Amino acid sequence: MKLEPAFVHKLLDRNEWKGHPEALKAVENEKQGLLANGTWDESNIRPKSGILAMAQSTGNKARIVFRGDTVKDEENQAAVFDDIAASAPTSLG
């Protein structure tokens, strides 16, 4: 029988990881990596009210962002997704 390396993980909620310095460091490292890759620009932060007012006056459309960290299963536990794949919305085709 061939042995394969495996990893075990536990999903942590915000209250669990906020109390652990090493978890906070990992979150900060992830943020810095995203900033370094240009994922978002923190040099031009504006209040939400200003963004909403601009969008309403210009007729811009918005998208809803799925926050996967708050998804619960039927037993009110953190949902675990086995496989995530991207596909076009059904409204496009």
C-alpha positions in Angstrom: 0.0 0.0 0.0 1.4 3.4 -1.0 1.1 6.1 1.5 0.2 9.6 0.3 0.8 12.8 2.3 -2.4 14.4 3.6 -3.4 17.5 5.5 -6.2 17.9 8.0 -7.7 21.3 8.5 -10.4 22.8 10.7 -12.5 25.7 9.7 -12.3 28.5 12.2 -14.8 31.2 12.8 -13.7 34.8 13.3 -13.8 34.6 17.1 -11.5 31.5 17.0 -8.8 33.0 14.8 -8.9 36.5 16.3 -7.6 35.1 19.6 -4.5 33.5 18.1 -1.5 35.6 17.1 -0.3 33.1 14.5 -3.7 33.0 12.8 -3.8 36.8 12.8 -0.3 36.8 11.2 -1.5 34.4 8.5 -4.4 36.6 7.7 -2.2 39.7 7.6 0.3 37.8 5.3 -2.6 36.9 3.0 -3.7 40.6 2.9 -0.2 41.8 2.1 0.1 39.3 -0.7 -3.2 40.4 -2.2 -2.1 44.1 -1.9 1.3 43.3 -3.6 -0.5 41.7 -6.5 -2.7 44.7 -7.0 -5.9 43.0 -5.9 -7.3 46.2 -4.5 -6.1 49.8 -4.0 -6.1 51.1 -0.4 -4.9 54.5 -1.4 -8.3 55.6 -2.5 -10.7 54.4 0.2 -14.1 56.2 0.2 -17.1 56.0 2.5 -19.8 53.6 1.4 -22.4 56.4 1.3 -20.3 58.2 -1.3 -20.0 55.1 -3.5 -23.7 54.5 -3.3 -24.5 58.1 -4.2 -22.2 58.0 -7.2 -23.6 54.7 -8.4 -27.2 56.0 -8.2 -26.4 59.3 -10.0 -24.5 57.6 -12.8 -26.8 54.6 -13.2 -24.0 52.1 -12.6 -24.9 48.5 -11.9 -23.4 46.5 -9.1 -22.7 42.8 -8.4 -23.5 40.9 -5.3 -20.4 39.2 -3.8 -20.8 35.8 -2.3 -19.2 35.7 1.2 -18.3 32.0 1.5 -17.1 32.4 5.1 -20.6 32.7 6.4 -22.3 29.8 4.7 -24.0 27.3 7.0 -25.2 23.8 6.3 -28.5 22.2 7.3 -27.1 21.7 10.9 -26.0 25.3 11.2 -22.3 24.3 10.9 -19.8 26.0 8.6 -20.4 24.6 5.1 -17.6 22.7 3.4 -17.4 22.8 -0.4 -15.7 19.8 -1.9 -15.3 21.2 -5.4 -15.8 24.7 -6.6 -16.0 25.4 -10.4 -16.7 28.6 -12.3 -19.3 28.7 -15.0 -21.3 31.3 -16.9 -24.5 32.4 -15.2 -27.6 30.7 -16.7 -29.0 34.1 -17.7 -26.2 34.4 -20.3 -27.0 31.4 -22.3 
